[in-house]
Amino acid sequence: MIKNHEDITMPEKLLTRKEAAEFLGIAENTLAVWACTKRYDLPMVKIGKLIRYKLSDLIKFIDQHQQ
């Protein structure tokens, strides 16, 4: 049982494919292709038919793929 508000951690906001693509500066369809072909190991969250991306995963992806 939660005794006070300090025990509650807020879940990270999930971005839509469109929002994630805008954040990365790429086309929305590019993310769809990457997901289908598994070209990059970019984690995504599936909720039923919905695809969402964690902001922290996108930031980590950018850090790992900078040249």
N, C-alpha and C positions, 0 to 999 in steps of 0.2 A: 504494500500500500504506500502511496506517495504521501509523505507527511507535510512537505512544504514545496514551494515553487522552485527551490534550488535543486530539487531532485529531478526536475523535468528538463530534458534537453530538447531544444527545438530541432526538428529534422531539417536537413539542408533543402533549400528550394530546388525543385527539379525544373529544368528548362525544356521547352518543346524543341523539336528538331529545328524549327525555324529560328527560335531564339539562340540555340546552340550554334547554328550556321552563321548567324549574324555576329555572334561573339567571336567565332573563329575567322570570320571574314571570307567565308566560302559559300558556295551555293547550297541550298537545302538539299537538292538532289545528290550532291556530292556525298553528304552524310549518309544518305540512303544507299548509295552505291558502296561506300565503305562498309556499311553494316552487312550488306548482302554478300560482298566478296571477302569480307574479313581482312581487308587490305591493311588496316591499322588496328591495333588492340585498344580501341577506344571504348571503355565501358559504357553501357547503357542500361537503363532500367526499363523493363517491360511490365506494363500494367494492363493486362488483357491485350488489346491490340495497340495500345498507346506505347510510344517510345519516348523516354525522357532521359535527360543527361544531367548529371550533377556538375555544378559549377566547379567544384574542386577537381573533378576528373578532367574537365576541359583545360583548366589551368595547368595541371600536371602534364597533360598531353602536349600543350604548347611548350612547356619547359623541356620536355624530352625530345621535341622535334625542331628545336631552333638550330640554325646553322651558324 
